[in-house]
Amino acid sequence: MRRYLSIWIPDWSISRHYQQTSPRTPNGAPSSDDPGNHPFALVTPAQGGIRIMAANRAARRAGILIDQTLADARALCPVLKIADHDPAADQAALERLALWCIRYTPWVASQPPDGLCLDMTGGAHLFGGEAALTQTLQDQLARMGLASRIAIAKTIGAAWALARHGTDSITIAPDGQTATALAPLPVNALRITMQQAERLEQVGLKTIGALLGKPRAPLAARYGMTLVNRLDQALGQKGETLSPITAPPDYRTYLQFPEPLLLLDQIRQALARLAQPLCDTLRTDGIGARAFTLSLYRVDGHVRTIPLRTGSLCRDTDHLCRLFAEALNRLQEDYDAGFGIEHIVLNAFATETARHRQPRLDDGPATEDAAAFRLLLDRYGNRLGFENIHRPLPQHSHIPERAEQWRPLSYAGGKTECWRDFVQHLQGGDFPGRPIILLPRPEPVAAIAAVPDGPPLRFEWRRLEHRVHKAEGPERIAPEWWGRPRAQAALTRDYFRIEDVQGYRFWLFRLGLYERGENPRWFLHGIFS
């Protein structure tokens, strides 16, 4: 007797966004200024303008609908807050949640965009039965901030339908009563397209029960085999397989000692013996890790775990040993081995595929400097917290001040191998370069030009006057129309590379065009070396 458990998280995209951005109280509950208390939606550019992809409960109460244009939504709710919809991040988080569910069964599959399916055949009794299992699972998801609907049935399709269209937040369909449980549900609970569901409803076939007694051949001829297959799968008359997610490999090494260790120096020596095989395995698999733990197991059962993080993927034995040696030094004052350490375990987490890069043909100063810099960043990160160390990452924007965004060192997204190649890709083949110093925001200057559309002859910046000796340009940067920019950001910019009579070089731009009657103004945006 097969038993499948389906989890549906109706507001998955919104909940995932909240988990990343909302402040939380120490017990994990939303704080008083949680964005869930205000109308909020996730949007994406689409045909016909920017459209709503997901909305929270407050926004739905205000009349906001999925696939509605942002302009119409703002007309209904002027205080609506928005953020970009990120389906890739949603899917990655859904897969992480699927890995978390492996504690219940090794057979877990994601059902994008907002659900999971667990094969609980023969396993529910381990958790007190199906009723206790579903209640426990729903409570644990609620503690994560995820409102869920759960159903158990003998088929994947039936569990999917009952979770999304059942009357209760938890539905358990006993074996042998699948058809009875499905009968009152709407036809779109069969995982068919909206167009197919509308065609069925037009002829009065509004529920699954209305389809149960119909012969399959006429249904297939008129509405396609997809409808018949989905109906048979839900009833268990046609097989359907589950493609479970595969848990990542477990990267760990451990040592057990015939005589307990008492001194930190002994642990340091044992650490080198642990780190070498772990890093060798990571290199063999083409993997690097960003998080490690060293667990010290005392004879009396007490465990001391030392966490460690790195700003970049790590699989270097010496680098790892140096970082853990520093962490062990910080334990010197409160270190207590009790009756001794009987075994230690080294774990690697947050693993990713690591691409090999060779900066030089020989191991010269550049390689040594890069390794030393990575070690310095990791030391700072483990002392100060990686969230307190930021670096600039390229963003896909033609507007210079938007072309980078400061992110914590631990942030792994949005990487670009070569910054210059990234900007050159945005600008095209005739890339004129960028100044070495870009001001945080353009600063206004008073400029005088010989002709309206030409470069300035002289300009005043920070109360100092500069006479122009040479000028190159203009390089025109148009506004990003798809972002619905504000009034000033919607103006075209003409950038000039300016050298004054003293040899200083600046990057100036004229905001606005004379032919459009926009009253152009001058700004200084960067300084060349």
ABEGO torsion letter per residue (X at the ends): XBBBBBBBBAAAAAAAAAAAABBBBAAGBBBAABAAABBBBBBBBBBGEBBBABBBAAAAAAGBBBGBBAAAAAAABAABBBBBBBAAAAAAAAAAAAAAAAAABABBBBBOAABBBBBABGAAAAAGEAAAAAAAAAAAAAAAGBBBBBBBBABAAAAAAAAAABABABBBBBBGAAAAAAAABBAAAAGBBAAAAAAAAAAGBABAAAAAABBAAAAAAAAEAAAAAAAAAAAGABBBBBBBBBBBBBBBBBBBBABBBABAAAAAAAAAAAAAAAAAAAAAAGBBBABBBBBBBBAAGBBBBBBBBBABBBABAAAAAAAAAAAAAAAAAABBAEAEBABBBBBBBGBBBBBBBBABABBBAAAAAAAAAAAAAAAAAAAAEAAABBBBBBBBBABAAAABBBBBAABABGBBABAAAAAAAAAEABBAEBBABBBABBBBBBBBBABAABBBABBBBGGBBBBBABBBOBBBBBBBAAAGBBAAAABBBBBBBBBBAAGBBBBBBBBEBAAAGAGBBBBBABBBX
